[in-house]
């Protein structure tokens, strides 16, 4: 199934939130495939997060505390364009049903 990186990131976030509730009991087949999908999507989402962080580090500078990157106003548009390009890319993802 072809998904954009934005869809992958959204699905991974939602699946992670759903699986944080341990009281949810599903049939074993459903649970198994959801776990496989979650694992695959989380791996891809982590790669996306790393790339997103690299873009922010490229365009930004560390704040005085050294805790986060701040992108200067004159570089926001370029950084946003790279982020849009990254999250607009499509990937083939195996989704189990």
C-alpha positions in Angstrom: 0.0 0.0 0.0 1.4 3.4 -0.9 1.3 5.9 1.9 2.7 9.4 2.3 5.2 10.0 5.1 2.6 12.2 6.7 0.1 9.4 6.7 2.7 7.0 8.1 3.5 9.4 10.9 -0.2 10.0 11.7 -1.0 6.2 11.7 2.0 5.4 13.9 1.0 8.0 16.4 -2.6 6.8 16.6 -1.6 3.1 16.9 0.9 3.9 19.6 -1.9 5.8 21.5 -4.3 2.9 21.1 -1.8 0.4 22.3 -1.0 2.4 25.4 -4.4 1.2 26.9 -3.5 -2.3 28.1 -7.1 -3.0 29.0 -8.1 -3.3 25.3 -8.7 -7.0 24.5 -8.8 -8.0 20.9 -9.0 -11.3 19.1 -5.5 -12.8 18.7 -5.5 -12.4 14.9 -6.5 -8.8 15.1 -4.0 -8.1 17.8 -1.2 -9.9 16.0 -1.7 -7.9 12.7 -2.1 -4.6 14.6 1.1 -5.3 16.4 2.9 -6.0 13.1 1.5 -2.9 11.5 2.4 -0.8 14.6 6.0 -2.1 14.6 6.5 -1.4 10.9 4.9 2.1 11.1 6.8 3.0 14.3 10.1 2.1 12.6 9.2 4.3 9.6 8.0 7.1 11.9 11.2 7.1 13.9 13.2 7.5 10.6 10.9 10.4 9.7 11.4 12.0 13.1 15.2 11.7 12.7 15.0 13.4 9.3 12.7 16.1 10.7 15.2 16.7 13.5 18.1 16.9 11.0 16.2 19.6 9.0 15.6 21.6 12.2 19.2 21.3 13.2 20.4 22.4 9.8 18.3 25.5 9.7 18.1 26.3 13.4 20.4 27.2 16.2 20.4 26.0 19.8 18.7 28.3 22.3 20.7 29.7 25.3 19.7 26.7 27.5 20.9 24.3 24.8 17.6 22.4 25.0 15.9 23.1 21.7 16.6 24.4 18.2 15.1 27.8 17.1 14.8 28.4 13.4 15.4 32.1 12.5 12.5 33.9 10.8 14.5 34.2 7.5 15.0 30.4 7.3 11.5 29.3 8.3 10.2 29.1 4.7 13.2 27.0 3.5 12.9 24.7 6.5 9.1 24.4 6.0 9.6 23.5 2.3 12.0 20.7 3.2 9.7 19.4 5.8 6.8 19.5 3.3 8.9 17.7 0.8 9.8 15.0 3.4 6.3 14.4 4.6 4.9 14.5 1.0 7.0 11.6 -0.2 5.3 8.3 -0.8 6.5 4.9 0.4 5.3 1.4 -0.2 4.3 0.0 3.1 3.1 -3.6 3.9 -0.1 -3.3 5.9 -1.6 -6.5 7.3 -5.3 -7.0 7.2 
